[in-house]
């Protein structure tokens, strides 16, 4: 049976907290007591684990990750697992464990999160953007609990946050379309209330405007986030007196609907109608032809979020509010750059 900190404490005739303080080199412990503890450690061949070493510091070496973990969440939020992998890899290298916490569907989220913080089971928390609620910023400010919010929480927030620059991704999409010679470009987006979709749309519109092109309002279509509605909206745009030459799809699901509409109209891709989509997952590998993608490495986003939180643990007064992880263009067969 493995030797525990309690065995060392019993052998040395002290409390477990005293053993922990000796392991952490507390100056308040007398030299005689330190000698007894170290002698017990040698005699029992005790190897302190991370929890024992951190006990006296009031540190758990655990980090919470708050997100929605409901059934089929992987389909609604396909990038969360990549973010989690990046977070876990970074924390593990520094001796931290990662604990998942499910955002409650019912009840008071403020009381729930406050309870998690109050239990002392973690040293800090990473909060996925899907878990935002009105009192969140105030709760974190009053508790002074180390945190990083993954996703921009909105202007004027006091929270620490890290996000990908979706507006810049939209600008990348505009630049690529113009490099291909596509000036009449439609945007098939999510719901009007979707924050990421709005950022990407604004970046696209701004990018086109910078080069002297204005996108007509009728070229901008919102959907209920389904493939079917994306198909309907695309068919509607194609029925305009002057239809677009190319489409920007806010995500892979909508890209499936756009491709379906182009097939129904018997338009050759990309010769007669081109398109690109944001993000490689989850469907870009099954779309035919292989789409051109504006991709963001969300694994790296997880790495950066974890590194920022570790810095926050070392410096609690640090305010982190930053964009990270640049978009990358992955050329596919759905667009053709001009020669």
Secondary structure, DSSP 8 states (H G I E B T S, - for coil): ----HHHHHHHHTS-HHHHHHHHTT-TTS-HHHHHHHHHHHHHHT----HHHHHHTTT---EEEEEE---TTHHHHSTTHHHHHHHHHHHHHHTT-EEEEEE--SSS-HHHHHHHHHHTT--SEEEEEGGG--TTHHHHHHHHT--EEEES---TT--S-EEEE-HHHHHHHHHHHHHHTT--SEEEEES-TT-HHHHHHHHHHHHHHHHTT----GGGEEE--SSHHHHHHHHHHHHTSSS--SEEEESSHHHHHHHHHHHHHTT--TTTT-EEEEE-STTTGGGSSS--EEEE--HHHHHHHHHHHHHHHHH-TT---EEEES--EEE--SS-----
